[in-house]
Amino acid sequence: MVVSSHDRREWLRRCLTALALLPERPAVVVVDNGSNDGTSGMVAHEYPQVRLLRRQRNAMAEVRNAGVAAASTPFVALADVDTGWVPGALERAVHLMREFQRLAVIAAKVLVGPHRNADPMTQFLASATRGVESDLPGPTVAGFRAGAAILRRDAFLAVGGFDPAARATGPERRLAYDLARAGWGLAYCADVLATSEHSREAVFSPGEVVMRRRVRVG
């Protein structure tokens, strides 16, 4: 599990507390992206089991790349400080990754806010028109929400991870393209459930998907 944070100490505390309660007990890497609010000290003091990387402020793509590189597990879930995972979701994801050897990215179903409404980006992924390939567990997708995805680490590293030169939602789109070009599959899996305090709206334009942050739900 890789969680990145910049000056959101209290959000990160909540996130790490929730992750520690998961039955899967995931190994967690926190990348402190140049915080000035005591984030690193809080993590080191309150969560000694967490691996902490302190970095100067940088692009989120590079921060996530550093976290995945530091992880020691073959499959790596990503989280933001305002996202999390439903109990059992990580176990299900590991099962799928082992069963479907070409699967490089699982795009999870994201449930938003206290009422657990489906995230608009999730609704778009669920209706992907590329179909379901026989060696993948769900619809093939060309993009995903980074804070609610699970990666096959060796595939991710082999294509160079997220591209820091890509802007906005570009890193996810670029990674999806690089993985597909290398023969890997990306799939939306409705039975792998993530949670979020905020939704992401999918806005469509020719050849791309742009996600905009929406107001907090609930």
Secondary structure in CASP SS format (residue, H / E / C, confidence):
PFRMAT SS
TARGET T0000
AUTHOR 0000-0000-0000
METHOD secondary structure of the structure
MODEL  1
M C 1.00
V E 1.00
V E 1.00
S E 1.00
S E 1.00
H C 1.00
D C 1.00
R C 1.00
R H 1.00
E H 1.00
W H 1.00
L H 1.00
R H 1.00
R H 1.00
C H 1.00
L H 1.00
T H 1.00
A H 1.00
L H 1.00
A H 1.00
L C 1.00
L C 1.00
P C 1.00
E C 1.00
R C 1.00
P C 1.00
A C 1.00
V C 1.00
V E 1.00
V E 1.00
V E 1.00
D E 1.00
N E 1.00
G C 1.00
S C 1.00
N C 1.00
D C 1.00
G C 1.00
T H 1.00
S H 1.00
G H 1.00
M H 1.00
V H 1.00
A H 1.00
H H 1.00
E H 1.00
Y C 1.00
P C 1.00
Q C 1.00
V C 1.00
R E 1.00
L E 1.00
L E 1.00
R E 1.00
R E 1.00
Q C 1.00
R C 1.00
N C 1.00
A C 1.00
M H 1.00
A H 1.00
E H 1.00
V H 1.00
R H 1.00
N H 1.00
A H 1.00
G H 1.00
V H 1.00
A H 1.00
A H 1.00
A C 1.00
S C 1.00
T C 1.00
P C 1.00
F E 1.00
V E 1.00
A E 1.00
L E 1.00
A E 1.00
D C 1.00
V C 1.00
D C 1.00
T E 1.00
G E 1.00
W E 1.00
V C 1.00
P C 1.00
G C 1.00
A H 1.00
L H 1.00
E H 1.00
R H 1.00
A H 1.00
V H 1.00
H H 1.00
L H 1.00
M H 1.00
R H 1.00
E H 1.00
F C 1.00
Q C 1.00
R C 1.00
L E 1.00
A E 1.00
V E 1.00
I E 1.00
A E 1.00
A E 1.00
K E 1.00
V E 1.00
L E 1.00
V E 1.00
G C 1.00
P C 1.00
H C 1.00
R C 1.00
N E 1.00
A E 1.00
D C 1.00
P H 1.00
M H 1.00
T H 1.00
Q H 1.00
F H 1.00
L H 1.00
A H 1.00
S C 1.00
A C 1.00
T C 1.00
R C 1.00
G C 1.00
V E 1.00
E C 1.00
S C 1.00
D C 1.00
L C 1.00
P C 1.00
G C 1.00
P E 1.00
T E 1.00
V C 1.00
A C 1.00
G C 1.00
F C 1.00
R C 1.00
A H 1.00
G H 1.00
A H 1.00
A E 1.00
I E 1.00
L E 1.00
R E 1.00
R H 1.00
D H 1.00
A H 1.00
F H 1.00
L H 1.00
A H 1.00
V C 1.00
G C 1.00
G C 1.00
F C 1.00
D C 1.00
P C 1.00
A C 1.00
A C 1.00
R C 1.00
A C 1.00
T C 1.00
G H 1.00
P H 1.00
E H 1.00
R H 1.00
R H 1.00
L H 1.00
A H 1.00
Y H 1.00
D H 1.00
L H 1.00
A H 1.00
R H 1.00
A C 1.00
G C 1.00
W C 1.00
G E 1.00
L E 1.00
A E 1.00
Y E 1.00
C E 1.00
A E 1.00
D E 1.00
V E 1.00
L E 1.00
A E 1.00
T E 1.00
S E 1.00
E C 1.00
H E 1.00
S E 1.00
R E 1.00
E E 1.00
A E 1.00
V E 1.00
F E 1.00
S E 1.00
P C 1.00
G C 1.00
E E 1.00
V E 1.00
V E 1.00
M E 1.00
R E 1.00
R E 1.00
R E 1.00
V E 1.00
R E 1.00
V C 1.00
G C 1.00
END
